[in-house]
Amino acid sequence: MKRGFPILAIVTALLLSFALYEALIVAPTEQTMGNVQRIFYYHVPSAWTAFLLFAINFVASILYLIKRSEKADILALVSAEVGVVFCTVVLITGPIWARPVWGIWWTWDLRLTLTLVLWLIYVSYLLLRRFSTGGKTPVIAAVVAIFGALDVPLVYFSIWFFRTQHPSPVIGGGGSLDPRMAHVLLINWAAFLCLAWLLCWTRYELEVAERRVEESHAMESLMEGSQ
């Protein structure tokens, strides 16, 4: 890997450590929910990061359909994989936060349901990429990815236009957030973005290497068969 990778890894580790300190120690305690609200600094940045990665997957999938670019195909796959990881964090931290606040682990609230549907769509996308061996698999997967991306704005705006169990937005939509909390939130999001970048970079390089090995094996088999 390039020399920038170790630098990014160090920056990510430092940012994650600093963000943890800010979330657990520096951020003020929310008056109503108490310390359980501190999961907010992981739940929300995870969601934002997942949305960004799914947006990258959406653009890369469109580029692949237009240009049939291998780089676009790999980027679409990698961004979906890492996006599912962050979306999983959202679905795990949400119920952990909800249990002491709502008294239940899960409810079929509109935003929660749409988020679960989003996760299922991209898990299906990854299963298709993993187990389908047809030549049209990348094309079909790109179409699935574009379809799945349509759920992202539905998830985001669901609590803006519909009455749901999920809390109203604290940023925009008439909500408010303590400036100190907003500061810590942005620090954590920056740390998560660096982590996502690091994971995508690693996974991209691995995918390129795997494809080159597969191509090499295919060429060797072809040469052996022609002899």
Backbone torsions as a table, in degrees:
resi	resn	phi	psi	omega
1	MET	NA	162.4	-178.1
2	LYS	-69.2	163.5	-177.1
3	ARG	-64.7	-22.0	-179.8
4	GLY	-70.4	-19.3	-177.2
5	PHE	-63.3	-49.0	177.9
6	PRO	-59.7	-35.4	178.8
7	ILE	-64.6	-45.1	178.5
8	LEU	-62.5	-38.8	179.4
9	ALA	-63.1	-42.3	179.4
10	ILE	-67.1	-45.2	178.5
11	VAL	-60.1	-41.8	179.7
12	THR	-62.9	-46.2	179.8
13	ALA	-61.3	-42.9	179.5
14	LEU	-66.0	-42.8	-179.8
15	LEU	-65.1	-42.3	179.4
16	LEU	-63.3	-40.1	178.5
17	SER	-66.1	-45.5	179.0
18	PHE	-64.4	-40.6	-179.9
19	ALA	-64.8	-38.2	177.2
20	LEU	-62.5	-44.2	178.1
21	TYR	-61.5	-44.8	-179.7
22	GLU	-63.0	-41.6	-176.4
23	ALA	-70.6	-39.0	-174.2
24	LEU	-91.2	-27.3	-173.2
25	ILE	-113.6	-50.4	-171.0
26	VAL	-79.7	-41.8	-176.3
27	ALA	-60.9	137.7	179.2
28	PRO	-67.1	152.2	178.8
29	THR	-78.3	129.5	179.5
30	GLU	-67.8	134.7	-171.0
31	GLN	-66.8	-36.1	-174.4
32	THR	-86.8	-48.2	-174.2
33	MET	-92.5	-19.7	-179.3
34	GLY	76.7	-150.4	-173.5
35	ASN	-68.8	-22.6	180.0
36	VAL	-61.8	-23.1	179.8
37	GLN	-65.9	-18.1	-177.6
38	ARG	-64.7	-17.2	174.8
39	ILE	-65.3	-17.7	175.2
40	PHE	-52.4	-36.6	-175.9
41	TYR	-74.0	-6.8	174.9
42	TYR	-113.3	-35.7	-179.1
43	HIS	-65.4	-50.7	-176.0
44	VAL	-70.4	-48.9	177.4
45	PRO	-60.1	-33.2	176.8
46	SER	-63.2	-42.3	179.6
47	ALA	-65.0	-46.4	179.9
48	TRP	-61.3	-41.3	-179.7
49	THR	-66.4	-41.7	177.6
50	ALA	-61.5	-43.5	178.8
51	PHE	-60.5	-42.2	179.6
52	LEU	-63.8	-42.9	179.8
53	LEU	-66.4	-37.7	177.3
54	PHE	-69.3	-31.1	174.9
55	ALA	-66.7	-40.8	176.3
56	ILE	-62.7	-42.2	177.0
57	ASN	-59.7	-40.5	179.4
58	PHE	-61.4	-49.4	-179.5
59	VAL	-65.5	-44.5	-179.5
60	ALA	-63.6	-36.1	179.1
61	SER	-66.9	-40.2	177.2
62	ILE	-64.5	-43.6	178.7
63	LEU	-61.4	-38.3	179.5
64	TYR	-65.1	-43.0	-180.0
65	LEU	-63.5	-31.8	-178.7
66	ILE	-81.4	-46.3	-171.0
67	LYS	-109.1	-10.4	-174.6
68	ARG	53.8	40.7	-178.3
69	SER	-82.6	129.7	178.0
70	GLU	-65.3	-37.5	179.2
71	LYS	-61.9	-41.2	178.1
72	ALA	-64.9	-38.9	179.2
73	ASP	-64.4	-43.4	179.1
74	ILE	-66.2	-41.8	179.0
75	LEU	-62.4	-40.0	178.3
76	ALA	-62.3	-45.1	-179.8
77	LEU	-63.6	-48.2	-176.6
78	VAL	-63.8	-45.7	-179.0
79	SER	-64.4	-34.3	177.0
80	ALA	-68.0	-42.6	180.0
81	GLU	-60.4	-50.3	-178.3
82	VAL	-70.2	-35.2	177.0
83	GLY	-61.0	-39.5	177.6
84	VAL	-64.3	-36.7	177.4
85	VAL	-59.9	-48.2	-178.8
86	PHE	-70.0	-34.9	177.0
87	CYS	-66.4	-34.0	175.6
88	THR	-64.0	-40.4	176.5
89	VAL	-59.8	-40.2	178.2
90	VAL	-60.5	-46.3	-177.1
91	LEU	-71.0	-22.1	177.1
92	ILE	-85.2	-46.1	-177.8
93	THR	-70.6	-29.5	179.6
94	GLY	-58.3	-56.4	177.9
95	PRO	-61.9	-35.0	177.3
96	ILE	-61.3	-38.0	177.5
97	TRP	-74.0	-38.7	-174.3
98	ALA	-70.2	-34.6	-173.5
99	ARG	-56.8	-51.7	179.5
100	PRO	-75.4	-20.4	-176.4
101	VAL	-90.3	-47.8	-178.6
102	TRP	-94.6	-19.4	-176.1
103	GLY	86.7	3.8	179.0
104	ILE	-138.3	155.5	178.4
105	TRP	-80.3	-35.6	-173.0
106	TRP	-151.7	145.1	170.0
107	THR	-141.3	150.3	-176.8
108	TRP	-80.7	54.0	174.0
109	ASP	-67.6	152.2	-175.3
110	LEU	-58.4	-48.9	-178.0
111	ARG	-66.1	-42.7	-179.9
112	LEU	-62.3	-43.4	-179.2
113	THR	-65.2	-44.1	179.4
114	LEU	-64.7	-35.0	177.5
115	THR	-66.8	-41.4	176.9
116	LEU	-63.4	-40.8	177.4
117	VAL	-62.4	-41.8	178.2
118	LEU	-59.2	-46.0	179.4
119	TRP	-61.8	-43.7	-179.6
120	LEU	-64.0	-38.2	179.2
121	ILE	-62.5	-45.6	-177.2
122	TYR	-76.6	-28.1	171.5
123	VAL	-65.6	-40.7	175.9
124	SER	-61.8	-39.9	176.7
125	TYR	-58.4	-46.1	-178.3
126	LEU	-68.9	-37.5	176.8
127	LEU	-63.7	-39.1	177.2
128	LEU	-62.1	-45.0	-179.8
129	ARG	-65.9	-32.2	-174.7
130	ARG	-80.4	-41.3	-168.8
131	PHE	-108.5	-14.2	177.6
132	SER	-87.3	134.1	-176.7
133	THR	-114.5	6.5	-179.4
134	GLY	-69.8	155.7	-179.3
135	GLY	-67.5	-21.4	-179.1
136	LYS	-92.4	4.4	-176.7
137	THR	-56.0	-47.3	179.5
138	PRO	-60.9	-34.8	179.5
139	VAL	-68.5	-47.0	179.0
140	ILE	-62.4	-42.0	179.4
141	ALA	-62.8	-39.0	179.2
142	ALA	-63.0	-39.3	177.8
143	VAL	-65.6	-42.4	177.4
144	VAL	-61.3	-41.3	-179.7
145	ALA	-63.4	-42.2	179.0
146	ILE	-64.2	-41.2	176.4
147	PHE	-61.9	-44.2	-178.6
148	GLY	-64.4	-35.0	-178.7
149	ALA	-63.8	-24.0	179.4
150	LEU	-65.8	-20.9	-179.9
151	ASP	-78.1	-21.0	-177.1
152	VAL	-60.5	-52.4	178.2
153	PRO	-64.0	-28.8	176.7
154	LEU	-65.0	-42.1	177.3
155	VAL	-63.0	-47.1	-174.3
156	TYR	-64.9	-45.5	-173.5
157	PHE	-91.3	0.1	-176.2
158	SER	-60.0	-38.6	-178.5
159	ILE	-85.6	-4.0	176.1
160	TRP	-83.7	-36.8	-170.8
161	PHE	-112.4	-8.6	-178.9
162	PHE	-129.9	149.5	176.2
163	ARG	-80.2	117.0	-176.9
164	THR	-131.4	167.3	176.0
165	GLN	-67.3	-31.0	-178.4
166	HIS	-63.6	141.4	179.3
167	PRO	-58.0	152.5	177.0
168	SER	-67.2	157.6	-179.6
169	PRO	-63.9	138.0	178.9
170	VAL	-94.1	-12.6	176.5
171	ILE	-119.6	113.5	-173.9
172	GLY	78.8	174.3	177.7
173	GLY	64.2	21.7	178.1
174	GLY	86.5	0.1	-179.7
175	GLY	-82.5	174.1	178.8
176	SER	-143.8	153.0	-178.7
177	LEU	-144.1	134.5	176.9
178	ASP	-53.9	131.7	-178.6
179	PRO	-54.4	-34.6	179.4
180	ARG	-68.0	-37.9	176.8
181	MET	-67.1	-41.1	179.2
182	ALA	-62.1	-39.2	179.1
183	HIS	-61.7	-46.7	179.8
184	VAL	-66.1	-38.1	178.4
185	LEU	-59.7	-44.7	-178.9
186	LEU	-68.4	-35.6	176.9
187	ILE	-62.8	-44.7	179.4
188	ASN	-65.6	-37.9	178.7
189	TRP	-65.5	-40.7	177.0
190	ALA	-60.0	-41.2	178.2
191	ALA	-64.6	-41.5	-179.7
192	PHE	-68.5	-36.3	177.3
193	LEU	-63.9	-42.1	177.3
194	CYS	-63.6	-40.3	178.0
195	LEU	-63.8	-43.0	178.4
196	ALA	-62.0	-42.5	178.2
197	TRP	-60.7	-44.9	-179.6
198	LEU	-62.2	-44.9	-179.6
199	LEU	-66.1	-42.5	179.3
200	CYS	-64.5	-41.5	179.2
201	TRP	-60.6	-48.4	179.9
202	THR	-61.3	-47.7	-177.3
203	ARG	-66.9	-35.4	178.7
204	TYR	-63.1	-47.5	-179.9
205	GLU	-62.5	-40.2	179.0
206	LEU	-64.9	-42.3	-179.7
207	GLU	-64.4	-41.5	177.5
208	VAL	-61.6	-44.6	-179.8
209	ALA	-63.2	-42.5	179.6
210	GLU	-62.0	-41.6	-179.7
211	ARG	-67.6	-36.1	178.9
212	ARG	-68.1	-38.3	177.0
213	VAL	-64.9	-43.4	178.4
214	GLU	-62.4	-40.6	177.8
215	GLU	-64.2	-38.9	179.2
216	SER	-64.6	-43.7	178.7
217	HIS	-64.3	-39.5	179.5
218	ALA	-64.1	-40.9	178.9
219	MET	-65.7	-41.1	178.7
220	GLU	-62.9	-42.5	178.6
221	SER	-63.7	-40.1	179.8
222	LEU	-64.8	-41.6	179.4
223	MET	-67.2	-40.0	178.8
224	GLU	-65.3	-37.7	-179.8
225	GLY	-70.4	-25.6	-178.3
226	SER	-85.8	-11.3	-178.3
227	GLN	-81.8	NA	NA
